[in-house]
């Protein structure tokens, strides 16, 4: 069986130190609903974060 991950939404926003807490809370709360959340820094701009929502 193939486990496919589908990207539902991607948003770019200003990076703040506590963003990871929101992503962690969402992942813990909604993993049973087959949702996963990601956070990464923009490769070209350290002040911009990329927040992504996935369906697993």
C-alpha positions as CSV (number, residue, x, y, z in Angstrom):
1,X,0.0,0.0,0.0
2,X,1.3,3.4,-1.0
3,X,1.3,6.2,1.6
4,X,0.7,9.4,-0.4
5,X,1.1,12.9,1.1
6,X,-1.0,15.6,-0.5
7,X,-0.2,19.3,0.0
8,X,-3.4,21.2,0.8
9,X,-2.1,24.7,1.4
10,X,1.1,26.6,1.6
11,X,1.5,30.1,3.2
12,X,4.4,32.4,3.5
13,X,4.5,34.6,6.7
14,X,6.9,36.6,8.8
15,X,9.0,34.3,11.0
16,X,8.7,34.5,14.8
17,X,10.4,32.3,17.4
18,X,7.2,30.8,18.6
19,X,5.7,29.6,15.3
20,X,7.0,26.1,15.9
21,X,4.8,25.9,19.0
22,X,1.6,26.3,16.9
23,X,2.8,23.7,14.3
24,X,3.6,21.3,17.1
25,X,0.2,21.7,18.7
26,X,-1.6,21.3,15.4
27,X,0.4,18.1,14.6
28,X,-0.4,16.6,18.0
29,X,-4.1,17.6,17.9
30,X,-5.0,16.7,14.3
31,X,-2.8,13.8,13.4
32,X,-5.7,11.4,13.9
33,X,-7.6,13.4,11.2
34,X,-4.8,12.6,8.7
35,X,-3.4,16.1,8.8
36,X,0.2,17.1,9.1
37,X,1.7,20.6,9.4
38,X,5.2,21.7,8.4
39,X,7.3,24.8,9.0
40,X,10.4,25.8,7.2
41,X,12.5,28.9,6.7
42,X,12.6,30.4,3.2
43,X,15.9,29.6,1.6
44,X,16.3,33.1,0.4
45,X,15.0,35.1,3.3
46,X,15.6,34.1,7.0
47,X,12.7,36.4,8.1
48,X,10.1,34.5,6.1
49,X,8.6,31.1,7.2
50,X,6.8,28.7,5.0
51,X,3.8,27.0,6.7
52,X,2.4,24.0,4.8
53,X,-0.7,21.8,5.5
54,X,-0.6,18.2,4.3
55,X,-3.1,15.3,4.2
56,X,-1.5,12.0,4.9
